[in-house]
């Protein structure tokens, strides 16, 4: 962004930890609350009107606001304003109506029949109906679309039947238990078929949904402006009101730099900023002029993935030695100043099926790490680094997102810890296209990434050769036992059995060091005290439909 528009303001910036829309003495939601734990907003005092500006932690990559192509977290956070879903997921993982009024699951568990609202229209005035649902699901499946996260969200999708104008039946090749949870996410939000055909490749810059806000102007690499959809009258069942949004306009400015996001909020050049850095968060909990909300992001944690297709990481002993060298708890405490905690499982605690027994199940042991590397023939040289057959034990971590959530700062601590056992860690920063190409080809030693999700089926995408990523899964895992566990998980409709399957999968991933979890991310949103009624969807993105200015 043009930083001249956002002058830095000196001093310490502070704000109160308050739930938006509550009195100054009201405590914020517990950090351990699930992502969609927002209470239903009190609309009794809400006043329509006004404009709100949100400083977004990140940039919308490729200016893409296509629900089916976007997989980058900042983009997805923004898209909830323009796209609606079939159902809404509640904190207890139950579901309520949204664009669908009711639904049935077939006896063989392979088909869902949805009865749609009859009053919904896209922003371009065209009707949302069964044909539109079919178009959207077929579009995601079509390889020409090059769908991102949405392709994983439809799993074994086969076809869609239009029963009548407002009744649609969606078929899967096998039972697909995660479907309703996935259907609640913006990845499966509905795009206008007419707009997709009209704009073609330019659709990501000209998005048309059914949501409470519609696109007014997109300025590449800078900001996106939305205006109220005056016809909106189909909010989800858990919304605080019905009818159009209260805000007249919502502007999202891309503000990557942490200090700039804090300063523009403190100086009230914006009314909302997200992902407040830890060095400011403690202070931000002390000023009555601001509200701060925190909530656990439902996701696969920010994990380290060693490439198992490259030596020596194809040996579980080497992966164990790498993990033993890391004091993750102290690193997380150092970088996040106690605002975040160490993660122990590949997935977050409030994701369905979380395995609590993994907590504290391993620890740093530099002695064990040294002993293992010695036994594998990697010998320390005079420079302190290990080598074997003349080759130094160097681990290249490829990255394209920079210091988002202070991740590179965390990696820097890990670099020093690994150096103590003779492992050299280097970060290779790449443009997004080059990064994606190298990841797909497996040209890396280590990658580190998270993946937001409402369901543990996200592990099939990350670890299974039978998932949408196939043998190119991020963990480079090729393990028939793990493949089967993750297949069983999405096929199983019995809740308790499904939970046990995913708990077993997490334990298996941990035992084999297919991933090394780092920190448990709490997504936060800070706002000026005038801003009321910000809520969160699943997995944890802010919703501005019920938001109003006091």
PyMOL commands that set and color helices and strands:
alter all, ss='L'
color gray80, all
select helices_A, chain A and resi 3-5+61-63+73-79+130-141+143-145+149-153+179-183+186-188+193-205+258-266+278-281+283-285+316-324+328-336+356-358+366-375+404-419+432-441+458-463+470-472+480-491+495-511
alter helices_A, ss='H'
color red, helices_A
select strands_A, chain A and resi 51-56+87-89+95-97+100-105+111-116+157-164+167-172+213-219+223-228+249-254+272-274+290-296+299-306+341-342+379-380+386-388+391-392+394-399+424-429+446-452+516-517+519-520+522-528+531-532+535-536+542-543+548-549
alter strands_A, ss='S'
color yellow, strands_A
deselect
rebuild
show_as cartoon
